C-alpha cells in the first residue's frame, strides 16, 4: 500500500494510491498519516472501497508522506564504500545522529541553500518510518516496529558538518534539507528492505548507484541498536545512510549550486525531484 499526503505546505491531507496508480483522498476516514495511524494503515483501510474515494488531481502538490514527525535519526557510514570515500573507517556498530524535524521537505519542493553555505551535498537514502515505539528492542522483534519505507535525500552542508565543531547535526538540519517521499510504502509491500536498488541523478547524471544490500547493518539491526540508546516513538523516521558517490568524495569535490536538480530513486519506492534555490 502506498500512502501519500497532498496539499499546500503545512496543510496536507491524507491519501492513498490505488491498484491503478490513481491518487485517492482518504481524509473522510483518516485524519492524517502520522505516528498514530501509519502503523495501523492496513487495519484502518480494511473494508474500504478505495476505488470509490475522491480522485486527487495529479497536479496537486505532494507533501512528506508522514506528518507530525517526532524526531529524525540519521545513520552514518552504513555503506562501507561510502566510509572509504570519506576517509573514515567502517563502524563496528551503527553510528547515528539526531536531526531537526523542521528540515523535512516535500519530495518535489525546492531545497534552499542555507545562509552562508558553500558545500551543499546530496545523499540518497532509504528512510524507515516507525509505526510503534519502544526501547531495548531486540533485532528479532525490530521489524514489528516498522510501518514502512520511503525515499529520502539527506542533503548535507559539509562545511557546517565537518569544519564547524564537527557536529554533524549542524550540516543536516536547516530548513528543506530533508526531502522525503513521494509516498510511504507499507512494509507488507517491501519483502526485503535490504535488497533495493538506490541511486541519484544530479542534473541528469547518475552520481550514486548501489543496493541497500551493501549496507553493513540490516534495517532490523539499526532499529534495534538505536533503541538501546534512544527510545523510538511511533512516527519517528530513520535515515539509513548513503552509498558512495557523494560530492564530498569526488576529486575534485563537487557541490551543488542554484538551479541544480537532484533526483534520488529507490526501486519500488519511487523518485523525487528537487531544485536547488538560493537563500532569500
Backbone as JSON, one array per atom type, in Angstrom:
{
  "sequence": "XXXXXXXXXXXXXXXXXXXXXXXXXXXXXXXXXXXXXXXXXXXXXXXXXXXXXXXXXXXXXXXXXXXXXXXXXXXXXXXXXXXXXXXXXXXXXXXXXXXXXXXXXXXXXXXXXXXXXXXXXXXXXXXXXXXXXXXXXXXXXXXXXXXXXXXXXXXXXXXXXXXXXXXXXXXXXXXXXXXXXXXXXXXXXXXXXXXXXXXXXXXXXXXXXXXXXXXXXXXXXXXXXXXXXXXXXXXXXXXXXXXXXXXXXXXXXXXXXXXXXXXXXXXXXXXXXXXXXXXX",
  "N": [[0.84, -1.2, 0.0], [0.47, 2.23, -0.8], [0.95, 5.27, 0.74], [0.04, 8.66, 0.8], [0.44, 12.23, 1.23], [-1.19, 15.21, 0.59], [-1.49, 18.54, -0.76], [-1.23, 22.05, 0.22], [1.8, 23.32, 1.72], [2.18, 22.43, 5.04], [-0.5, 22.11, 5.36], [-1.4, 19.6, 4.62], [-3.35, 16.8, 3.45], [-4.47, 13.38, 4.01], [-3.91, 10.61, 1.79], [-4.26, 7.81, -0.51], [-2.76, 5.52, -2.86], [-4.26, 3.84, -5.42], [-4.72, 0.5, -6.88], [-4.51, 1.0, -9.55], [-2.81, 3.04, -9.75], [-3.93, 5.51, -9.2], [-4.42, 8.51, -7.48], [-6.02, 8.83, -4.37], [-8.31, 10.43, -2.16], [-8.32, 10.03, 1.25], [-9.28, 11.3, 3.43], [-11.79, 11.36, 4.61], [-11.91, 9.19, 6.18], [-9.52, 8.9, 7.58], [-7.69, 11.05, 9.64], [-5.1, 12.04, 9.28], [-1.87, 10.98, 8.07], [0.1, 9.93, 10.43], [2.23, 9.19, 13.27], [0.33, 7.98, 14.84], [-1.34, 6.68, 13.1], [-0.07, 5.48, 10.83], [1.09, 3.0, 11.42], [-1.09, 1.39, 11.65], [-2.3, 1.32, 9.22], [-3.15, -0.65, 7.34], [-5.19, -1.92, 8.78], [-6.92, 0.25, 9.29], [-7.81, 0.81, 6.74], [-9.05, -1.44, 5.95], [-11.75, -3.03, 4.43], [-12.66, -0.73, 3.22], [-13.72, 0.62, 0.19], [-11.46, 1.55, -1.82], [-11.37, 2.35, -4.47], [-13.62, 3.84, -4.77], [-13.21, 6.26, -3.61], [-12.69, 9.89, -3.53], [-10.99, 11.28, -6.34], [-7.69, 12.55, -6.56], [-6.36, 15.37, -8.04], [-3.68, 14.9, -10.21], [-1.86, 16.94, -10.51], [-1.63, 18.13, -8.13], [0.22, 19.28, -5.31], [2.45, 17.06, -3.66], [3.14, 16.35, -0.33], [5.44, 15.63, 2.42], [5.2, 12.14, 3.18], [4.44, 11.43, 5.74], [3.17, 13.01, 8.61], [3.68, 15.27, 11.4], [6.09, 14.37, 12.57], [8.1, 13.0, 15.12], [10.91, 12.78, 15.71], [13.99, 12.8, 13.84], [16.31, 10.37, 13.12], [19.49, 9.92, 11.97], [21.53, 7.64, 10.29], [25.01, 6.87, 10.03], [27.67, 6.26, 7.75], [26.98, 3.67, 6.92], [27.32, 2.25, 4.63], [30.05, 0.57, 3.48], [31.78, 1.4, 1.39], [31.16, 4.07, 1.14], [32.15, 5.06, 3.53], [34.84, 4.68, 3.02], [35.31, 6.5, 0.89], [35.03, 8.82, 2.26], [37.23, 8.79, 3.79], [37.19, 7.46, 6.2], [36.85, 4.94, 8.77], [34.87, 1.99, 8.45], [32.22, 1.69, 10.66], [32.08, -0.43, 13.58], [29.79, -0.79, 14.98], [26.48, 0.62, 14.65], [26.59, 4.09, 13.81], [25.01, 7.12, 14.72], [22.93, 10.08, 14.5], [21.04, 12.89, 15.71], [18.62, 14.76, 13.95], [17.05, 17.82, 13.11], [13.51, 17.92, 12.98], [12.35, 19.99, 11.64], [13.61, 20.25, 9.27], [12.4, 18.69, 7.39], [11.04, 18.09, 4.15], [8.97, 18.35, 1.22], [8.72, 15.92, -1.5], [9.04, 17.03, -4.03], [9.52, 19.62, -3.62], [11.33, 22.77, -3.61], [14.76, 22.91, -2.62], [16.41, 24.78, -0.26], [19.41, 26.59, -0.23], [21.29, 26.81, 2.68], [21.84, 29.82, 4.61], [24.97, 31.23, 4.13], [26.11, 28.88, 3.33], [28.41, 26.78, 1.55], [29.1, 24.31, 0.62], [27.15, 22.33, -0.31], [25.71, 19.14, -0.38], [24.61, 15.98, -1.76], [22.7, 13.09, -0.7], [21.42, 10.17, -1.32], [19.02, 8.16, 0.28], [17.54, 5.35, 1.96], [14.6, 5.64, 3.77], [13.21, 4.81, 6.87], [10.11, 4.4, 8.41], [8.78, 4.55, 11.59], [6.29, 2.64, 13.16], [5.6, 1.86, 15.63], [6.62, 2.47, 18.93], [9.4, 2.16, 21.31], [11.91, 0.93, 23.63], [15.1, -0.74, 23.93], [14.8, -2.79, 22.03], [14.78, -5.96, 20.56], [16.71, -7.39, 17.87], [15.32, -9.38, 16.6], [12.69, -8.68, 17.02], [12.49, -6.22, 15.87], [11.44, -5.5, 13.32], [8.74, -5.53, 13.72], [8.2, -3.06, 14.63], [8.29, -1.36, 12.54], [6.66, 0.68, 10.18], [6.76, 1.35, 7.46], [8.37, 2.41, 4.37], [10.27, 4.93, 2.6], [11.6, 7.08, 0.01], [14.49, 9.04, 0.63], [16.46, 12.04, 0.89], [19.29, 12.97, 2.19], [20.27, 15.76, 2.42], [23.2, 17.63, 2.81], [25.24, 20.06, 4.37], [28.49, 20.37, 4.0], [30.59, 21.96, 5.03], [29.47, 23.12, 7.33], [28.99, 20.75, 8.68], [31.5, 19.46, 9.01], [33.53, 21.29, 9.53], [32.87, 23.11, 11.44], [33.13, 22.63, 14.32], [32.74, 19.95, 14.04], [30.15, 18.87, 14.3], [27.73, 16.97, 13.26], [24.98, 17.32, 13.09], [24.64, 20.04, 12.67], [25.14, 20.4, 9.95], [22.99, 19.25, 8.71], [20.42, 20.06, 9.36], [19.1, 22.37, 8.52], [16.32, 24.29, 7.23], [14.34, 22.6, 4.81], [16.21, 20.65, 4.04], [15.7, 17.93, 4.12], [14.19, 16.18, 2.1], [11.48, 13.92, 1.8], [9.67, 11.07, 0.6], [8.16, 10.22, -2.64], [5.92, 8.86, -1.63], [4.81, 6.77, 1.07], [5.57, 3.46, 1.39], [3.98, 0.71, 2.64], [5.23, -1.78, 4.92], [4.42, -4.36, 4.28], [4.48, -4.5, 1.56], [7.1, -4.46, 0.89], [9.22, -6.77, 0.72], [11.95, -7.25, 1.38], [13.81, -4.93, 2.76], [16.53, -4.61, 2.67], [17.39, -5.1, 0.12], [17.22, -3.35, -2.17], [17.51, -1.44, -5.06], [19.27, 1.61, -5.23], [19.72, 4.99, -6.1], [20.97, 8.15, -7.42], [20.46, 11.0, -9.45], [22.17, 13.86, -10.54], [21.5, 16.79, -12.03], [20.72, 15.25, -14.22], [22.77, 13.4, -14.49], [23.98, 10.32, -13.39], [25.05, 9.86, -10.13], [25.17, 8.39, -7.77], [24.89, 4.92, -7.26], [23.72, 1.98, -6.17], [22.9, -0.72, -3.92], [20.68, -1.47, -1.28], [21.43, -3.74, -0.04], [24.12, -3.58, 0.24], [24.64, -2.38, 2.59], [26.21, -2.4, 5.79], [24.83, -3.1, 7.99], [21.69, -4.55, 8.85], [18.27, -3.41, 8.39], [16.76, -4.16, 10.6], [18.78, -4.51, 12.5], [19.71, -1.88, 12.76], [17.42, -0.5, 13.76], [17.11, -1.88, 16.18], [19.64, -1.51, 17.5], [19.81, 1.3, 17.81], [17.69, 1.69, 19.52], [18.69, 0.92, 21.93], [19.81, 3.13, 23.02], [18.23, 5.38, 22.52], [14.84, 6.11, 22.87], [12.52, 4.89, 20.61], [9.69, 6.38, 19.02], [6.35, 6.09, 17.82], [5.97, 7.18, 14.51], [8.41, 8.4, 14.3], [11.28, 8.89, 12.17], [13.86, 7.23, 10.32], [16.8, 7.87, 8.74], [18.83, 5.91, 6.76], [21.49, 5.95, 5.95], [23.95, 6.55, 3.36], [25.0, 5.47, 0.06], [28.24, 5.17, -1.71], [29.49, 7.93, -3.74], [28.9, 10.57, -3.28], [29.19, 14.19, -3.45], [31.24, 15.17, -1.83], [33.1, 13.13, -1.81], [34.25, 13.12, -4.3], [36.85, 13.79, -6.72], [38.01, 16.48, -8.35], [36.19, 17.78, -5.47], [32.63, 18.11, -5.64], [30.02, 20.33, -5.42], [26.64, 21.48, -4.86], [24.76, 24.0, -6.61], [22.71, 26.96, -7.13], [19.86, 26.19, -9.09], [20.56, 23.59, -9.75], [19.49, 20.17, -10.1], [18.21, 17.53, -8.2], [17.65, 14.05, -8.18], [16.76, 11.5, -6.52], [16.26, 7.95, -6.41], [14.59, 4.96, -5.47], [14.17, 1.54, -5.93], [10.9, 0.41, -6.31], [9.96, 2.23, -4.48], [9.79, 4.73, -5.56], [10.56, 8.06, -6.91], [12.19, 11.22, -6.37], [12.24, 14.77, -7.11], [14.06, 17.56, -6.88], [14.74, 21.02, -6.85], [17.54, 23.13, -6.47], [17.68, 26.14, -4.75], [18.66, 29.56, -4.04], [19.3, 30.97, -0.75], [16.97, 33.25, 0.4]],
  "CA": [[0.0, 0.0, 0.0], [1.2, 3.49, -0.87], [0.28, 6.34, 1.46], [0.5, 9.99, 0.39], [-0.17, 13.41, 1.84], [-1.26, 16.16, -0.51], [-1.99, 19.87, -0.44], [-0.23, 23.08, 0.45], [2.75, 23.03, 2.79], [1.65, 22.63, 6.37], [-1.95, 21.85, 5.36], [-1.58, 18.39, 3.82], [-4.39, 15.83, 3.76], [-4.02, 12.03, 3.72], [-4.43, 9.92, 0.62], [-3.67, 6.52, -0.86], [-2.67, 5.27, -4.29], [-4.95, 2.57, -5.64], [-4.0, -0.5, -7.7], [-4.32, 1.54, -10.9], [-1.93, 4.21, -9.55], [-4.73, 6.74, -9.09], [-4.36, 9.1, -6.14], [-7.35, 8.9, -3.77], [-8.43, 11.19, -0.92], [-8.81, 9.17, 2.32], [-9.45, 12.14, 4.61], [-13.08, 11.12, 5.26], [-11.75, 8.04, 7.07], [-8.29, 9.06, 8.36], [-7.44, 12.48, 9.78], [-3.78, 12.32, 8.71], [-0.9, 9.9, 8.24], [1.04, 10.3, 11.48], [2.62, 8.04, 14.07], [-0.85, 7.34, 15.41], [-2.13, 5.97, 12.09], [0.66, 4.74, 9.79], [1.32, 1.61, 11.81], [-2.36, 0.66, 11.57], [-2.91, 1.69, 7.94], [-3.86, -1.79, 6.76], [-6.42, -2.11, 9.56], [-7.8, 1.4, 9.1], [-8.38, 0.83, 5.39], [-9.73, -2.71, 5.69], [-13.18, -2.9, 4.17], [-12.96, 0.5, 2.48], [-13.57, 0.52, -1.26], [-10.58, 2.66, -2.18], [-11.68, 2.8, -5.83], [-14.74, 4.75, -4.73], [-12.83, 7.5, -2.94], [-12.46, 11.0, -4.45], [-9.71, 11.31, -7.06], [-6.86, 13.73, -6.35], [-5.74, 15.87, -9.27], [-2.24, 14.56, -10.17], [-1.01, 18.15, -10.5], [-1.61, 18.61, -6.75], [1.48, 19.08, -4.6], [2.61, 16.01, -2.66], [3.99, 16.71, 0.79], [6.05, 14.47, 3.06], [4.13, 11.16, 3.33], [4.06, 11.31, 7.14], [3.16, 14.29, 9.29], [3.89, 15.33, 12.86], [7.23, 13.52, 12.92], [8.68, 13.34, 16.42], [12.34, 13.03, 15.55], [14.73, 12.16, 12.76], [17.61, 9.81, 13.47], [20.25, 9.61, 10.77], [22.63, 6.68, 10.46], [26.2, 7.33, 9.32], [28.71, 5.32, 7.3], [26.43, 2.31, 6.9], [27.86, 1.6, 3.44], [31.5, 0.56, 3.65], [32.47, 2.16, 0.36], [30.99, 5.5, 1.44], [33.12, 5.37, 4.58], [36.17, 4.76, 2.39], [35.47, 7.73, 0.12], [35.12, 9.89, 3.24], [38.49, 8.63, 4.5], [36.88, 7.02, 7.54], [36.69, 3.5, 8.92], [33.52, 1.49, 8.59], [32.0, 1.47, 12.09], [31.78, -1.79, 14.02], [28.38, -0.76, 15.35], [25.89, 1.79, 13.99], [26.75, 5.48, 14.23], [23.8, 7.85, 14.39], [22.84, 11.46, 14.96], [19.71, 13.48, 15.67], [18.44, 15.85, 13.0], [15.81, 18.54, 13.4], [12.36, 17.58, 12.14], [12.0, 21.16, 10.85], [14.28, 20.15, 7.97], [11.62, 17.84, 6.48], [10.59, 18.78, 2.95], [8.23, 17.52, 0.28], [9.58, 15.24, -2.48], [9.24, 17.84, -5.23], [9.71, 21.01, -3.21], [12.68, 23.32, -3.75], [15.68, 22.83, -1.48], [17.03, 26.1, -0.11], [20.78, 26.6, 0.28], [21.32, 27.55, 3.95], [22.61, 31.06, 4.59], [26.4, 31.06, 4.36], [26.58, 27.55, 2.91], [29.27, 26.74, 0.36], [29.43, 22.93, 0.26], [25.92, 21.56, -0.2], [25.94, 17.83, -0.97], [23.45, 15.09, -1.85], [22.83, 11.75, -0.11], [20.23, 9.34, -1.49], [18.93, 7.22, 1.4], [16.31, 4.68, 2.33], [14.04, 6.14, 5.02], [12.33, 3.89, 7.58], [9.12, 5.08, 9.25], [8.41, 3.71, 12.72], [4.87, 2.6, 13.45], [5.45, 1.52, 17.04], [7.79, 2.89, 19.68], [9.96, 1.24, 22.28], [13.33, 0.91, 23.96], [15.71, -2.05, 24.12], [14.13, -3.7, 21.1], [15.67, -6.99, 20.02], [16.76, -7.44, 16.41], [14.28, -10.32, 16.17], [11.38, -8.01, 17.1], [12.6, -4.85, 15.37], [10.59, -5.21, 12.17], [7.38, -5.31, 14.2], [8.08, -1.64, 14.95], [8.4, -0.61, 11.28], [5.41, 0.86, 9.43], [7.0, 1.36, 6.03], [9.62, 2.95, 3.83], [10.17, 5.91, 1.53], [12.84, 7.66, -0.49], [14.97, 10.21, 1.34], [17.67, 12.7, 0.42], [19.88, 13.57, 3.39], [21.08, 16.87, 1.92], [24.14, 17.98, 3.88], [26.2, 21.16, 4.16], [29.71, 19.75, 4.53], [31.38, 22.89, 5.85], [28.82, 23.17, 8.63], [29.08, 19.42, 9.28], [32.85, 18.96, 9.28], [34.52, 22.32, 9.84], [32.37, 24.0, 12.5], [32.99, 21.85, 15.53], [32.46, 18.55, 13.66], [28.84, 18.46, 14.81], [27.05, 16.63, 12.02], [23.63, 17.85, 13.1], [24.68, 21.4, 12.12], [25.14, 20.36, 8.49], [21.87, 18.47, 8.18], [19.15, 20.43, 9.99], [18.49, 23.61, 8.02], [15.02, 24.14, 6.56], [14.19, 21.97, 3.49], [17.31, 19.74, 3.69], [15.33, 16.52, 4.24], [13.05, 15.74, 1.29], [11.08, 12.52, 1.93], [8.54, 10.72, -0.26], [6.85, 10.85, -2.73], [4.91, 8.15, -0.86], [5.27, 5.78, 2.03], [5.14, 2.11, 1.03], [3.89, -0.07, 3.87], [6.24, -2.84, 4.94], [3.9, -5.57, 3.67], [4.79, -4.47, 0.13], [8.56, -4.42, 0.72], [9.63, -8.03, 1.36], [13.3, -7.17, 1.93], [14.33, -3.56, 2.61], [17.97, -4.68, 2.42], [17.63, -5.55, -1.26], [16.58, -2.35, -3.01], [18.42, -0.58, -5.82], [19.19, 3.01, -4.81], [20.58, 5.82, -6.95], [20.6, 9.56, -7.54], [20.97, 11.77, -10.57], [22.36, 15.29, -10.34], [21.42, 17.4, -13.36], [20.57, 14.2, -15.21], [23.91, 12.48, -14.49], [23.95, 9.43, -12.24], [26.18, 10.05, -9.23], [25.19, 7.28, -6.83], [24.19, 3.73, -7.76], [24.08, 0.9, -5.26], [21.78, -1.53, -3.44], [20.67, -1.44, 0.18], [22.11, -4.95, 0.43], [25.52, -3.25, 0.5], [24.76, -1.83, 3.94], [26.89, -3.32, 6.7], [23.85, -3.47, 9.02], [20.33, -4.69, 8.36], [17.32, -2.45, 8.97], [16.42, -4.66, 11.94], [19.91, -4.22, 13.4], [19.74, -0.43, 13.02], [16.31, -0.16, 14.67], [17.4, -2.47, 17.49], [20.79, -0.89, 18.14], [19.49, 2.68, 18.21], [16.75, 1.64, 20.65], [19.44, 0.71, 23.18], [20.27, 4.43, 23.47], [17.19, 6.38, 22.34], [13.51, 5.5, 22.72], [11.75, 5.15, 19.41], [8.27, 6.68, 19.15], [5.62, 5.94, 16.56], [6.06, 8.38, 13.69], [9.82, 8.77, 14.1], [11.83, 8.39, 10.92], [15.28, 6.91, 10.36], [17.59, 7.87, 7.51], [19.65, 4.71, 6.99], [22.85, 6.08, 5.43], [24.04, 6.74, 1.91], [26.08, 4.74, -0.63], [29.29, 6.04, -2.27], [29.14, 8.75, -4.88], [28.53, 11.94, -2.9], [30.1, 15.22, -3.97], [32.4, 15.29, -0.94], [34.07, 12.09, -2.1], [34.77, 13.23, -5.66], [38.12, 14.5, -6.9], [37.8, 17.4, -7.24], [34.87, 17.73, -4.86], [31.58, 18.77, -6.42], [28.9, 20.72, -4.59], [25.51, 21.98, -5.61], [24.59, 25.44, -6.78], [21.34, 27.27, -7.53], [19.42, 25.67, -10.38], [20.84, 22.17, -9.87], [18.35, 19.29, -9.89], [18.52, 16.24, -7.56], [16.62, 13.05, -8.43], [17.02, 10.19, -5.93], [15.3, 6.89, -6.75], [14.75, 3.64, -4.86], [13.3, 0.6, -6.61], [9.67, 0.11, -5.61], [9.55, 3.32, -3.58], [9.58, 5.95, -6.32], [11.63, 9.03, -7.16], [11.97, 12.62, -6.04], [12.9, 15.75, -7.97], [14.17, 18.81, -6.11], [15.59, 22.06, -7.41], [18.29, 23.93, -5.51], [17.49, 27.59, -4.89], [19.45, 30.29, -3.04], [18.64, 31.52, 0.44], [16.46, 34.59, 0.08]],
  "C": [[0.88, 1.25, 0.0], [0.36, 4.59, -0.24], [0.88, 7.67, 1.02], [-0.15, 11.05, 1.26], [-0.09, 14.53, 0.8], [-1.83, 17.49, -0.03], [-0.87, 20.85, -0.18], [0.63, 22.76, 1.67], [2.17, 23.4, 4.15], [0.17, 22.36, 6.49], [-2.27, 20.59, 4.55], [-2.73, 17.52, 4.35], [-3.91, 14.42, 3.38], [-4.67, 11.44, 2.47], [-3.78, 8.56, 0.45], [-3.57, 6.46, -2.38], [-3.27, 3.9, -4.54], [-4.16, 1.67, -6.59], [-3.8, -0.06, -9.13], [-3.48, 2.82, -10.88], [-2.69, 5.54, -9.6], [-4.67, 7.23, -7.65], [-5.79, 9.27, -5.62], [-7.3, 9.62, -2.42], [-9.07, 10.3, 0.15], [-9.21, 9.96, 3.55], [-10.81, 11.97, 5.29], [-13.0, 9.95, 6.24], [-10.55, 8.18, 8.01], [-7.97, 10.55, 8.44], [-6.11, 12.9, 9.17], [-2.93, 11.07, 8.86], [0.18, 10.39, 9.2], [1.45, 9.03, 12.22], [1.45, 7.29, 14.65], [-1.59, 6.47, 14.4], [-1.33, 5.12, 11.11], [0.86, 3.27, 10.15], [0.08, 0.75, 11.71], [-3.06, 0.91, 10.23], [-3.71, 0.55, 7.33], [-5.19, -2.01, 7.47], [-7.41, -0.99, 9.32], [-8.5, 1.36, 7.75], [-9.1, -0.47, 5.04], [-11.23, -2.48, 5.5], [-13.58, -1.64, 3.43], [-12.74, 0.25, 0.99], [-12.78, 1.73, -1.75], [-10.94, 3.21, -3.56], [-12.85, 3.76, -5.87], [-14.44, 6.08, -4.07], [-12.59, 8.62, -3.95], [-11.06, 10.96, -5.07], [-9.0, 12.63, -6.78], [-6.25, 14.13, -7.69], [-4.24, 15.61, -9.21], [-1.32, 15.76, -10.24], [-0.9, 18.73, -9.08], [-0.25, 18.33, -6.11], [1.4, 17.88, -3.66], [3.55, 16.51, -1.57], [4.72, 15.49, 1.32], [4.95, 13.45, 3.37], [3.74, 10.87, 4.77], [4.16, 12.68, 7.8], [3.43, 14.15, 10.78], [5.0, 14.38, 13.3], [7.8, 13.97, 14.26], [10.15, 13.67, 16.32], [12.86, 12.3, 14.33], [16.03, 11.63, 13.34], [18.29, 9.4, 12.17], [21.4, 8.68, 11.08], [23.8, 7.1, 9.56], [27.1, 6.16, 8.94], [28.22, 3.88, 7.32], [26.83, 1.55, 5.64], [29.38, 1.7, 3.51], [32.23, 1.42, 2.64], [32.29, 3.67, 0.55], [31.95, 5.93, 2.54], [34.51, 5.54, 3.98], [36.35, 6.06, 1.63], [35.56, 8.96, 1.04], [36.42, 9.82, 4.04], [38.31, 8.18, 5.93], [36.72, 5.5, 7.59], [35.21, 3.15, 9.01], [33.27, 1.16, 10.06], [31.66, 0.02, 12.41], [30.37, -1.91, 14.58], [27.8, 0.55, 14.83], [26.25, 3.12, 14.65], [25.47, 6.22, 13.87], [23.82, 9.23, 15.01], [21.38, 11.88, 14.95], [19.7, 14.66, 14.7], [17.11, 16.52, 13.29], [14.69, 18.15, 12.44], [11.94, 18.77, 11.28], [12.68, 21.17, 9.49], [13.47, 19.36, 6.95], [11.01, 18.66, 5.36], [9.81, 17.81, 2.09], [9.14, 16.96, -0.81], [9.87, 16.03, -3.74], [9.42, 19.32, -4.9], [11.15, 21.47, -3.48], [13.47, 23.11, -2.47], [16.47, 24.13, -1.42], [18.45, 25.96, 0.44], [20.8, 27.39, 1.59], [22.17, 28.82, 3.83], [24.06, 30.79, 4.96], [26.95, 29.73, 3.9], [27.4, 27.64, 1.63], [29.51, 25.32, -0.15], [28.21, 22.03, 0.44], [26.01, 20.28, -1.02], [24.65, 17.01, -0.94], [23.74, 13.77, -1.15], [21.52, 11.0, -0.29], [20.19, 8.3, -0.37], [17.55, 6.57, 1.48], [15.87, 5.23, 3.69], [13.07, 5.1, 5.58], [11.4, 4.7, 8.48], [8.68, 4.11, 10.34], [6.91, 3.8, 12.98], [4.57, 2.26, 14.9], [6.73, 1.87, 17.76], [8.34, 1.81, 20.57], [11.45, 1.43, 22.49], [13.79, -0.53, 24.09], [15.01, -3.12, 23.28], [15.14, -4.72, 20.58], [15.64, -6.93, 18.5], [15.65, -8.33, 15.86], [12.9, -9.65, 16.15], [11.35, -6.67, 16.38], [11.64, -4.55, 14.23], [9.13, -5.05, 12.55], [7.12, -3.84, 14.5], [8.09, -0.75, 13.7], [7.04, -0.54, 10.6], [5.64, 0.79, 7.93], [8.26, 2.12, 5.67], [9.33, 4.02, 2.78], [11.56, 6.36, 1.1], [13.21, 8.88, 0.35], [16.2, 10.77, 0.67], [18.23, 13.48, 1.6], [20.83, 14.69, 2.97], [21.91, 17.45, 3.06], [25.05, 19.12, 3.47], [27.51, 20.74, 4.82], [30.56, 20.69, 5.38], [30.79, 22.99, 7.25], [29.04, 21.86, 9.4], [30.48, 19.1, 9.8], [33.84, 20.02, 9.76], [34.06, 23.28, 10.94], [32.06, 23.18, 13.75], [32.69, 20.39, 15.3], [31.19, 18.04, 14.34], [27.93, 18.23, 13.61], [25.64, 17.2, 11.94], [23.58, 19.25, 12.48], [24.54, 21.39, 10.59], [23.92, 19.73, 7.88], [20.49, 18.96, 8.6], [18.5, 21.7, 9.47], [17.17, 23.3, 7.3], [15.2, 23.55, 5.16], [15.24, 20.93, 3.16], [16.94, 18.26, 3.78], [14.08, 16.21, 3.42], [12.76, 14.25, 1.56], [9.83, 12.29, 1.08], [9.04, 10.33, -1.65], [5.73, 10.14, -1.94], [5.58, 7.22, 0.12], [4.7, 4.43, 1.6], [5.13, 1.27, 2.29], [4.76, -1.32, 3.77], [5.75, -4.14, 4.32], [4.24, -5.66, 2.19], [6.29, -4.35, -0.15], [9.14, -5.65, 1.42], [11.0, -7.96, 2.02], [13.86, -5.77, 1.72], [15.84, -3.52, 2.4], [18.28, -5.33, 1.07], [16.89, -4.64, -2.23], [17.64, -1.54, -3.75], [18.18, 0.87, -5.44], [20.16, 3.83, -5.65], [20.15, 7.28, -6.85], [21.22, 10.14, -8.8], [21.06, 13.23, -10.15], [22.45, 15.93, -11.72], [21.43, 16.35, -14.46], [21.7, 13.18, -15.26], [23.9, 11.63, -13.22], [25.22, 9.58, -11.41], [26.31, 8.94, -8.19], [24.4, 6.12, -7.45], [24.64, 2.55, -6.93], [22.83, 0.07, -4.96], [21.84, -1.52, -1.93], [21.24, -2.71, 0.78], [23.59, -4.71, 0.71], [25.73, -2.62, 1.88], [25.4, -2.86, 4.86], [26.0, -3.74, 7.86], [22.49, -3.63, 8.36], [19.44, -3.61, 8.98], [16.96, -2.87, 10.39], [17.54, -4.34, 12.93], [19.98, -2.74, 13.73], [18.64, -0.03, 14.0], [16.62, -0.65, 16.08], [18.53, -1.74, 18.2], [20.47, 0.51, 18.64], [18.57, 2.68, 19.43], [17.44, 1.36, 21.97], [19.86, 2.04, 23.81], [19.17, 5.51, 23.47], [15.85, 5.65, 22.18], [12.89, 5.89, 21.39], [10.31, 5.49, 19.79], [7.6, 6.49, 17.8], [5.63, 7.26, 15.79], [7.46, 8.93, 13.54], [10.27, 8.25, 12.74], [13.34, 8.22, 11.06], [15.85, 6.96, 8.95], [18.7, 6.82, 7.7], [21.06, 4.78, 6.43], [22.86, 6.07, 3.91], [25.17, 5.93, 1.3], [27.14, 5.71, -1.16], [28.77, 6.83, -3.46], [28.69, 10.15, -4.54], [29.57, 12.93, -3.41], [31.36, 15.37, -3.15], [33.49, 14.3, -1.29], [34.69, 12.17, -3.49], [36.09, 14.0, -5.68], [38.13, 15.14, -8.28], [36.38, 17.29, -6.69], [33.88, 18.57, -5.66], [30.41, 19.07, -5.5], [27.83, 21.41, -5.41], [25.41, 23.49, -5.58], [23.16, 25.71, -7.22], [21.03, 26.78, -8.94], [19.69, 24.19, -10.57], [19.6, 21.35, -9.5], [18.83, 17.96, -9.3], [17.35, 15.29, -7.78], [17.01, 11.7, -7.83], [15.89, 9.22, -6.25], [15.62, 5.64, -5.96], [13.72, 2.72, -5.5], [12.08, 0.26, -5.74], [9.14, 1.21, -4.73], [9.37, 4.65, -4.29], [10.79, 6.84, -6.42], [11.2, 10.42, -6.69], [12.58, 13.5, -7.14], [12.89, 17.09, -7.27], [15.13, 19.76, -6.81], [16.27, 22.83, -6.29], [18.05, 25.4, -5.79], [18.28, 28.31, -3.81], [18.62, 30.72, -1.85], [18.21, 32.95, 0.13], [16.87, 35.6, 1.14]]
}
